[in-house]
Amino acid sequence: MASETAAETAAKPARHQRQELTGKVTSAKMEKTIVVKVTRLVKHKLYTRVMRVSKKFYAHDEQREARLGDTVRIVETRPMSKLKRWRLAEVITRSTRVN
């Protein structure tokens, strides 16, 4: 069963597309973990006013490349701890802030 034929590979269901989010790093003080704040625009149901809704996500950063204030892309992954279900995909823009 180690080697698969082309027919067996084609018959397997494809993995689902992993969810991707973009946000700003609000904390990079933990070991290999960053906190990313993702802000999205939502229309209020009653007043139809557009509001900003933000949420924090804990993401795994293996190489510790993200810093405070960076804009990053995170990807959904398997649970790594109680709160970590995301991992860092890439740093989109670097913060101009000096740490």
Secondary structure by P-SEA (a helix, b strand, c coil): cccccaaaaaacccccbbbbbbbbbcccccccbbbbbbbbbbccccccbbbbbbbbbbbbbccccccccccbbbbbbccccccccbbbccccccccccc
